[in-house]
């Protein structure tokens, strides 16, 4: 996802969803289902949680091949992306 208005809106929406009580996995699943962009959705969740961009992008690059193993609606990919270090 390139930096810009679209990314900013997605991160803002993610923060709002988290603020009203959504958990990270459900936010990720909703964004991924709606946008079809798993990487952008994962990045938005990471940034909304305060993970530094470079850390989030590195983690997403490492895990991108795993995205192909999941279908939209599977929450497990969110858990994989967040991992132990929440990145």
N, C-alpha and C positions, 0 to 999 in steps of 0.2 A: 504494500500500500504506500503510495507516495504521500508525503506530508502535504496537507492542504485542507481545504474546507470540508471535503468528504470525510477525511480521517478525523478532523476535529469534531464533526457532528457525531460520528460513531463513538468516539471516546466520551463525549458529553452525554450521549444517550446511555452508554454503559454505566457511567457514574450515577446517573439518575436511577437506573434500574437497581444498582447495588444499594443506593441510598434508601430505596423503599423496601429493601429486604430480599431481593433476589440473590441467590447464591451464584458464585462465579460460573459453575458448570451450566446452570440454567441460562444465564446471560449468554455465555458462549454458544450454547445450542440454539437459542433463539436468533442470535445474530447470524450464525452460520447458515441456518435454514432460510433466513430472509435474504441474505446477501449472496449466498453461494460461494463466498470467499472465506475459506477457513483461516488462512493466514491473516487476513485483515481483521477478522473477528477475534482471533487469538491476540493479536497485537493490541486491539482496542481494550480488551479485558486486562491485559498486562499493564498497559499505560494507565488505565483507570485505577488499578490497584497500586500504582506508584512504582512499578518495576522500571528501572532505567531502560530507555529505548534500546541502547546497544545490547544490553543483556537479553531483553525480550526478543530482539531480532535474531540474535545468535541462537537462542533456544529454538525459535521457530524454524530457522534454517536447518538445524539438526533434526528436527522432527517432521519436516515437510513430507518426507517419504511415507511416514506413518499415516498421513491424512488420507492417502489413497485406500487404506485398509478399512476405513470407516464410512458409513453412510450418514446422510443428514439425519439428525435426531439422536444419534448415539452420543451420550454424555461422556463416555469414557475418554474420548479424545481431549476433552477439556481437562480432565484429571492428568492425562499424560503431559499436556502442554504446561500445566502449572507445576507439576513435579514437586519435588521436595523443596526446591528453592523458589517456588512461585514465579517462575519466569517462563 
